[in-house]
Amino acid sequence: MTENRKEVRVWCDGCYDMVHFGHANSLRQAKALGDYLVVGVHTDEEITKHKGPPVFMEQERYKMVRGIKWVDEVVEGAPYVTTLETLDKYNCDFCVHGDDITMTADGVDTYHLVKAAGRYREVQRTAGVSTTDLVGRMLLMTRQHFKQGDSEYSVDREPSKSMGQDRTARSPWTGCSQFLPTTQKIIQFSDGKSPQPGDKIVYVAGAFDLFHVGHLDFLEVAKKEGDYLIVGLHTDPVVNRYKYGNHPIMNLHERVLSVLACKYVNEVVIGAPYEVTKDLMEHFDVAIVCHGQTPIMPSEDGSDPYIEPKRQNKFKLLDSGNDMTTEKIVERIILHRLEFENRNLKKEKKEQAAYEALIKSQKKERTE
């Protein structure tokens, strides 16, 4: 009976600008509703028309979506409004989207056609993260995303700047990071597979903040050095020590999920020590430790954090051919600050109006 079952093909589409764990989580949920996941990604021109300028160029966004482990196929230049013709063209049974509102420049629901045809499914949006929110964090260089109660996660070299409120993120869907990590979420993102006997284990470590194409290309070449790739993620205070200012922009829990969603990554060490020690290498049976082309900051005592793998002749510098860094992304945002501020405000107003209309209609239904 099961052998004759038709393969269920699922369609998702979007901008996937600054791909984050919220995007990855919606794609994970979409894949769980079927067997094969096709993801359509819009062009820069379409996004600029309906939403405002994207942070990443379309070729970067196509590559990022291909790097998410639940994605089977990427369709480049997908139309902004999802049509039945698009679903049929790629033999998809239905379209999946999160439970937030997406509209065209004219204020039309981009999924109204597939909804009317009964070929639409909804998954829960990941609270506490959005591209708008991340852009807002960078524009105001806010520390709000680390704050928990009265204490802050990390040491700020300029405390006077640390208390800025993220005023660009007021809509019901783009609030300043309310992400609450759970063990279940980590399990959902992890493939849970241990290395096999004889596997060559590769270890890399870093901040991996605002997970981007530079990270993706580096992890792809790192994975080719062995069979099983472990990524050590530094804590927020450690990252702040060597990157200063407002870094990291995403907190440790957010960074863990972003890295786990990458198809090249097998395991993540949450809060890895800055020094790659003999104990760490023995514990994970590490065959080779790799690092990219970014400068290696010394440890707090001034020593080389990679002195042990170098001593064992198990250290290798890799060149992925991609020089993108988190700092360059922030520079892009700051350079186009006014465009992105306007984009955020416009998006917020549209969402707020749609949200108020939704609440109004629900109240009306209850009273009738």
LUMKOLDREN-957262 format. One record per residue (C-alpha): x, y, z; residue in one letter. Coordinates in steps of 0.02 Angstrom, whole numbers. Example, Ala and Ser with C-alpha at 12.3 -4.5 7.8 and 13.67 -1.06 7.14 Angstrom:
BEGIN
{px=615&py=-225&pz=390&resn=A}
{px=684&py=-53&pz=357&resn=S}
This chain:
BEGIN
{px=0&py=0&pz=0&resn=M}
{px=133&py=127&pz=53&resn=T}
{px=238&py=93&pz=-104&resn=E}
{px=100&py=164&pz=-215&resn=N}
{px=78&py=322&pz=-111&resn=R}
{px=96&py=480&pz=-213&resn=K}
{px=241&py=593&pz=-166&resn=E}
{px=175&py=751&pz=-83&resn=V}
{px=263&py=904&pz=-154&resn=R}
{px=257&py=1063&pz=-51&resn=V}
{px=283&py=1242&pz=-113&resn=W}
{px=352&py=1386&pz=-8&resn=C}
{px=404&py=1556&pz=-69&resn=D}
{px=471&py=1719&pz=-2&resn=G}
{px=609&py=1849&pz=-3&resn=C}
{px=724&py=1750&pz=114&resn=Y}
{px=823&py=1907&pz=145&resn=D}
{px=951&py=1886&pz=283&resn=M}
{px=902&py=1704&pz=304&resn=V}
{px=879&py=1670&pz=489&resn=H}
{px=817&py=1527&pz=597&resn=F}
{px=638&py=1591&pz=580&resn=G}
{px=643&py=1558&pz=393&resn=H}
{px=727&py=1390&pz=426&resn=A}
{px=593&py=1342&pz=553&resn=N}
{px=450&py=1380&pz=433&resn=S}
{px=537&py=1275&pz=298&resn=L}
{px=563&py=1134&pz=424&resn=R}
{px=377&py=1136&pz=465&resn=Q}
{px=331&py=1145&pz=280&resn=A}
{px=441&py=994&pz=237&resn=K}
{px=356&py=896&pz=378&resn=A}
{px=189&py=917&pz=287&resn=L}
{px=251&py=825&pz=133&resn=G}
{px=396&py=731&pz=53&resn=D}
{px=480&py=856&pz=-64&resn=Y}
{px=502&py=1042&pz=-31&resn=L}
{px=514&py=1168&pz=-173&resn=V}
{px=559&py=1346&pz=-121&resn=V}
{px=529&py=1496&pz=-233&resn=G}
{px=637&py=1649&pz=-202&resn=V}
{px=590&py=1822&pz=-267&resn=H}
{px=705&py=1936&pz=-368&resn=T}
{px=781&py=2097&pz=-301&resn=D}
{px=669&py=2196&pz=-420&resn=E}
{px=508&py=2115&pz=-355&resn=E}
{px=558&py=2138&pz=-172&resn=I}
{px=606&py=2321&pz=-198&resn=T}
{px=438&py=2354&pz=-282&resn=K}
{px=330&py=2275&pz=-148&resn=H}
{px=431&py=2288&pz=11&resn=K}
{px=584&py=2398&pz=-7&resn=G}
{px=766&py=2358&pz=-47&resn=P}
{px=831&py=2187&pz=8&resn=P}
{px=989&py=2176&pz=114&resn=V}
{px=1058&py=2032&pz=10&resn=F}
{px=1066&py=2017&pz=-179&resn=M}
{px=963&py=1881&pz=-261&resn=E}
{px=1111&py=1766&pz=-300&resn=Q}
{px=1161&py=1771&pz=-116&resn=E}
{px=982&py=1734&pz=-63&resn=R}
{px=965&py=1588&pz=-185&resn=Y}
{px=1125&py=1511&pz=-116&resn=K}
{px=1071&py=1535&pz=66&resn=M}
{px=904&py=1446&pz=39&resn=V}
{px=993&py=1302&pz=-49&resn=R}
{px=1101&py=1285&pz=107&resn=G}
{px=952&py=1248&pz=222&resn=I}
{px=943&py=1063&pz=258&resn=K}
{px=755&py=1039&pz=230&resn=W}
{px=754&py=1117&pz=55&resn=V}
{px=752&py=998&pz=-94&resn=D}
{px=741&py=1123&pz=-237&resn=E}
{px=753&py=1312&pz=-262&resn=V}
{px=656&py=1406&pz=-397&resn=V}
{px=743&py=1570&pz=-438&resn=E}
{px=640&py=1725&pz=-478&resn=G}
{px=474&py=1659&pz=-412&resn=A}
{px=325&py=1779&pz=-434&resn=P}
{px=280&py=1887&pz=-283&resn=Y}
{px=97&py=1834&pz=-288&resn=V}
{px=80&py=1646&pz=-277&resn=T}
{px=-31&py=1578&pz=-416&resn=T}
{px=-109&py=1408&pz=-452&resn=L}
{px=-9&py=1406&pz=-615&resn=E}
{px=153&py=1414&pz=-514&resn=T}
{px=99&py=1268&pz=-403&resn=L}
{px=50&py=1166&pz=-556&resn=D}
{px=210&py=1207&pz=-650&resn=K}
{px=314&py=1129&pz=-511&resn=Y}
{px=187&py=989&pz=-475&resn=N}
{px=158&py=1053&pz=-299&resn=C}
{px=3&py=999&pz=-205&resn=D}
{px=-10&py=1153&pz=-95&resn=F}
{px=78&py=1308&pz=-35&resn=C}
{px=139&py=1335&pz=144&resn=V}
{px=169&py=1500&pz=232&resn=H}
{px=186&py=1564&pz=410&resn=G}
{px=40&py=1640&pz=505&resn=D}
{px=98&py=1819&pz=476&resn=D}
{px=27&py=1935&pz=345&resn=I}
{px=115&py=1962&pz=178&resn=T}
{px=50&py=2093&pz=57&resn=M}
{px=93&py=2170&pz=-111&resn=T}
{px=130&py=2356&pz=-134&resn=A}
{px=-57&py=2376&pz=-168&resn=D}
{px=-105&py=2297&pz=-2&resn=G}
{px=-164&py=2131&pz=-77&resn=V}
{px=-134&py=1967&pz=16&resn=D}
{px=0&py=1878&pz=-87&resn=T}
{px=-82&py=1709&pz=-52&resn=Y}
{px=-265&py=1754&pz=-91&resn=H}
{px=-272&py=1645&pz=-249&resn=L}
{px=-206&py=1484&pz=-170&resn=V}
{px=-311&py=1515&pz=-14&resn=K}
{px=-470&py=1530&pz=-119&resn=A}
{px=-427&py=1367&pz=-208&resn=A}
{px=-401&py=1273&pz=-44&resn=G}
{px=-217&py=1242&pz=-85&resn=R}
{px=-142&py=1336&pz=61&resn=Y}
{px=-76&py=1275&pz=228&resn=R}
{px=-15&py=1380&pz=373&resn=E}
{px=126&py=1347&pz=494&resn=V}
{px=169&py=1438&pz=653&resn=Q}
{px=286&py=1585&pz=632&resn=R}
{px=438&py=1587&pz=747&resn=T}
{px=407&py=1724&pz=874&resn=A}
{px=545&py=1848&pz=909&resn=G}
{px=640&py=1856&pz=745&resn=V}
{px=614&py=1937&pz=575&resn=S}
{px=722&py=2022&pz=445&resn=T}
{px=640&py=2187&pz=494&resn=T}
{px=689&py=2157&pz=675&resn=D}
{px=869&py=2114&pz=630&resn=L}
{px=884&py=2269&pz=521&resn=V}
{px=814&py=2370&pz=666&resn=G}
{px=944&py=2298&pz=784&resn=R}
{px=1084&py=2352&pz=667&resn=M}
{px=1013&py=2524&pz=629&resn=L}
{px=999&py=2571&pz=811&resn=L}
{px=1142&py=2460&pz=871&resn=M}
{px=1025&py=2411&pz=1013&resn=T}
{px=1074&py=2294&pz=1154&resn=R}
{px=891&py=2256&pz=1190&resn=Q}
{px=901&py=2084&pz=1108&resn=H}
{px=1021&py=2024&pz=1245&resn=F}
{px=926&py=2097&pz=1391&resn=K}
{px=841&py=1977&pz=1510&resn=Q}
{px=761&py=2062&pz=1658&resn=G}
{px=878&py=2191&pz=1733&resn=D}
{px=1039&py=2107&pz=1679&resn=S}
{px=1130&py=2103&pz=1513&resn=E}
{px=1212&py=1952&pz=1434&resn=Y}
{px=1369&py=2038&pz=1381&resn=S}
{px=1499&py=2166&pz=1423&resn=V}
{px=1477&py=2327&pz=1325&resn=D}
{px=1629&py=2435&pz=1298&resn=R}
{px=1514&py=2585&pz=1275&resn=E}
{px=1377&py=2565&pz=1406&resn=P}
{px=1298&py=2732&pz=1365&resn=S}
{px=1243&py=2661&pz=1196&resn=K}
{px=1181&py=2496&pz=1264&resn=S}
{px=1008&py=2545&pz=1322&resn=M}
{px=933&py=2604&pz=1156&resn=G}
{px=757&py=2542&pz=1124&resn=Q}
{px=718&py=2465&pz=955&resn=D}
{px=586&py=2588&pz=899&resn=R}
{px=582&py=2518&pz=721&resn=T}
{px=504&py=2356&pz=784&resn=A}
{px=333&py=2394&pz=854&resn=R}
{px=217&py=2290&pz=747&resn=S}
{px=137&py=2130&pz=814&resn=P}
{px=256&py=2026&pz=708&resn=W}
{px=422&py=2117&pz=724&resn=T}
{px=447&py=2148&pz=909&resn=G}
{px=622&py=2155&pz=980&resn=C}
{px=685&py=1978&pz=1007&resn=S}
{px=559&py=1879&pz=1108&resn=Q}
{px=635&py=1714&pz=1055&resn=F}
{px=629&py=1585&pz=1193&resn=L}
{px=742&py=1436&pz=1163&resn=P}
{px=686&py=1262&pz=1212&resn=T}
{px=768&py=1091&pz=1206&resn=T}
{px=628&py=1036&pz=1089&resn=Q}
{px=673&py=1171&pz=962&resn=K}
{px=856&py=1118&pz=965&resn=I}
{px=806&py=936&pz=941&resn=I}
{px=694&py=984&pz=794&resn=Q}
{px=840&py=1073&pz=709&resn=F}
{px=970&py=941&pz=749&resn=S}
{px=987&py=784&pz=643&resn=D}
{px=1037&py=691&pz=801&resn=G}
{px=1162&py=578&pz=711&resn=K}
{px=1326&py=533&pz=795&resn=S}
{px=1485&py=511&pz=695&resn=P}
{px=1510&py=337&pz=624&resn=Q}
{px=1664&py=232&pz=669&resn=P}
{px=1807&py=289&pz=559&resn=G}
{px=1730&py=459&pz=519&resn=D}
{px=1856&py=601&pz=504&resn=K}
{px=1793&py=738&pz=621&resn=I}
{px=1818&py=921&pz=575&resn=V}
{px=1803&py=1059&pz=706&resn=Y}
{px=1777&py=1245&pz=674&resn=V}
{px=1730&py=1382&pz=797&resn=A}
{px=1672&py=1562&pz=795&resn=G}
{px=1527&py=1682&pz=821&resn=A}
{px=1431&py=1642&pz=660&resn=F}
{px=1329&py=1799&pz=691&resn=D}
{px=1192&py=1846&pz=566&resn=L}
{px=1223&py=1682&pz=475&resn=F}
{px=1266&py=1731&pz=296&resn=H}
{px=1340&py=1671&pz=130&resn=V}
{px=1518&py=1693&pz=193&resn=G}
{px=1482&py=1571&pz=335&resn=H}
{px=1392&py=1452&pz=216&resn=L}
{px=1536&py=1445&pz=92&resn=D}
{px=1663&py=1421&pz=232&resn=F}
{px=1564&py=1277&pz=310&resn=L}
{px=1548&py=1195&pz=140&resn=E}
{px=1737&py=1191&pz=115&resn=V}
{px=1764&py=1141&pz=298&resn=A}
{px=1646&py=992&pz=277&resn=K}
{px=1751&py=932&pz=129&resn=K}
{px=1900&py=913&pz=247&resn=E}
{px=1816&py=763&pz=329&resn=G}
{px=1654&py=668&pz=358&resn=D}
{px=1575&py=749&pz=511&resn=Y}
{px=1575&py=937&pz=546&resn=L}
{px=1563&py=1006&pz=723&resn=I}
{px=1540&py=1194&pz=747&resn=V}
{px=1588&py=1274&pz=912&resn=G}
{px=1488&py=1431&pz=951&resn=L}
{px=1562&py=1559&pz=1070&resn=H}
{px=1455&py=1639&pz=1205&resn=T}
{px=1393&py=1818&pz=1188&resn=D}
{px=1520&py=1891&pz=1312&resn=P}
{px=1664&py=1802&pz=1223&resn=V}
{px=1607&py=1866&pz=1052&resn=V}
{px=1587&py=2041&pz=1124&resn=N}
{px=1766&py=2034&pz=1191&resn=R}
{px=1842&py=2005&pz=1020&resn=Y}
{px=1717&py=2098&pz=911&resn=K}
{px=1675&py=2245&pz=1028&resn=Y}
{px=1529&py=2367&pz=1009&resn=G}
{px=1359&py=2289&pz=985&resn=N}
{px=1417&py=2116&pz=934&resn=H}
{px=1347&py=1987&pz=928&resn=P}
{px=1187&py=2051&pz=848&resn=I}
{px=1103&py=1882&pz=872&resn=M}
{px=1116&py=1801&pz=1042&resn=N}
{px=1190&py=1628&pz=1070&resn=L}
{px=1024&py=1534&pz=1062&resn=H}
{px=979&py=1618&pz=897&resn=E}
{px=1151&py=1580&pz=825&resn=R}
{px=1138&py=1396&pz=876&resn=V}
{px=980&py=1370&pz=773&resn=L}
{px=1046&py=1469&pz=624&resn=S}
{px=1201&py=1357&pz=615&resn=V}
{px=1105&py=1194&pz=648&resn=L}
{px=992&py=1232&pz=499&resn=A}
{px=1143&py=1226&pz=382&resn=C}
{px=1152&py=1065&pz=282&resn=K}
{px=1341&py=1051&pz=302&resn=Y}
{px=1336&py=1052&pz=493&resn=V}
{px=1319&py=891&pz=594&resn=N}
{px=1336&py=954&pz=772&resn=E}
{px=1351&py=1116&pz=871&resn=V}
{px=1444&py=1146&pz=1034&resn=V}
{px=1342&py=1277&pz=1127&resn=I}
{px=1456&py=1400&pz=1216&resn=G}
{px=1619&py=1324&pz=1155&resn=A}
{px=1780&py=1380&pz=1242&resn=P}
{px=1881&py=1510&pz=1146&resn=Y}
{px=2041&py=1408&pz=1161&resn=E}
{px=2039&py=1244&pz=1065&resn=V}
{px=2113&py=1135&pz=1200&resn=T}
{px=2185&py=960&pz=1202&resn=K}
{px=2036&py=903&pz=1308&resn=D}
{px=1912&py=972&pz=1181&resn=L}
{px=2001&py=886&pz=1037&resn=M}
{px=2008&py=719&pz=1130&resn=E}
{px=1827&py=733&pz=1188&resn=H}
{px=1762&py=751&pz=1010&resn=F}
{px=1899&py=645&pz=929&resn=D}
{px=1943&py=792&pz=816&resn=V}
{px=2054&py=750&pz=667&resn=A}
{px=2073&py=928&pz=601&resn=I}
{px=2034&py=1104&pz=662&resn=V}
{px=1997&py=1233&pz=527&resn=C}
{px=1983&py=1422&pz=522&resn=H}
{px=1937&py=1545&pz=384&resn=G}
{px=2027&py=1699&pz=320&resn=Q}
{px=1963&py=1818&pz=455&resn=T}
{px=2094&py=1875&pz=584&resn=P}
{px=2117&py=1764&pz=737&resn=I}
{px=2103&py=1869&pz=895&resn=M}
{px=2217&py=1814&pz=1038&resn=P}
{px=2147&py=1739&pz=1199&resn=S}
{px=2125&py=1850&pz=1352&resn=E}
{px=2301&py=1807&pz=1410&resn=D}
{px=2371&py=1855&pz=1239&resn=G}
{px=2403&py=1675&pz=1184&resn=S}
{px=2355&py=1594&pz=1018&resn=D}
{px=2187&py=1503&pz=1042&resn=P}
{px=2241&py=1375&pz=910&resn=Y}
{px=2411&py=1334&pz=985&resn=I}
{px=2362&py=1154&pz=1030&resn=E}
{px=2295&py=1098&pz=859&resn=P}
{px=2448&py=1183&pz=779&resn=K}
{px=2562&py=1086&pz=898&resn=R}
{px=2477&py=924&pz=845&resn=Q}
{px=2491&py=975&pz=661&resn=N}
{px=2300&py=968&pz=649&resn=K}
{px=2264&py=1150&pz=603&resn=F}
{px=2219&py=1212&pz=430&resn=K}
{px=2174&py=1384&pz=362&resn=L}
{px=2040&py=1376&pz=229&resn=L}
{px=1994&py=1498&pz=91&resn=D}
{px=1814&py=1483&pz=35&resn=S}
{px=1835&py=1622&pz=-94&resn=G}
{px=1699&py=1724&pz=-7&resn=N}
{px=1751&py=1877&pz=93&resn=D}
{px=1579&py=1920&pz=163&resn=M}
{px=1580&py=1960&pz=350&resn=T}
{px=1450&py=2010&pz=478&resn=T}
{px=1534&py=2181&pz=486&resn=E}
{px=1509&py=2205&pz=299&resn=K}
{px=1323&py=2168&pz=318&resn=I}
{px=1309&py=2300&pz=455&resn=V}
{px=1402&py=2421&pz=340&resn=E}
{px=1275&py=2386&pz=201&resn=R}
{px=1133&py=2426&pz=320&resn=I}
{px=1212&py=2585&pz=387&resn=I}
{px=1257&py=2643&pz=211&resn=L}
{px=1075&py=2628&pz=157&resn=H}
{px=1008&py=2678&pz=327&resn=R}
{px=867&py=2793&pz=267&resn=L}
{px=805&py=2668&pz=138&resn=E}
{px=796&py=2530&pz=268&resn=F}
{px=716&py=2642&pz=401&resn=E}
{px=581&py=2690&pz=276&resn=N}
{px=560&py=2508&pz=228&resn=R}
{px=537&py=2458&pz=411&resn=N}
{px=413&py=2598&pz=445&resn=L}
{px=310&py=2560&pz=289&resn=K}
{px=306&py=2375&pz=330&resn=K}
{px=256&py=2411&pz=508&resn=E}
{px=112&py=2526&pz=457&resn=K}
{px=44&py=2398&pz=332&resn=K}
{px=56&py=2257&pz=458&resn=E}
{px=-24&py=2362&pz=594&resn=Q}
{px=-171&py=2408&pz=481&resn=A}
{px=-196&py=2227&pz=429&resn=A}
{px=-184&py=2169&pz=609&resn=Y}
{px=-313&py=2296&pz=667&resn=E}
{px=-430&py=2246&pz=525&resn=A}
{px=-411&py=2063&pz=576&resn=L}
{px=-451&py=2099&pz=759&resn=I}
{px=-601&py=2205&pz=706&resn=K}
{px=-673&py=2066&pz=596&resn=S}
{px=-648&py=1938&pz=735&resn=Q}
{px=-741&py=2049&pz=858&resn=K}
{px=-881&py=2073&pz=731&resn=K}
{px=-896&py=1884&pz=706&resn=E}
{px=-909&py=1858&pz=895&resn=R}
{px=-1049&py=1985&pz=914&resn=T}
{px=-1153&py=1921&pz=768&resn=E}
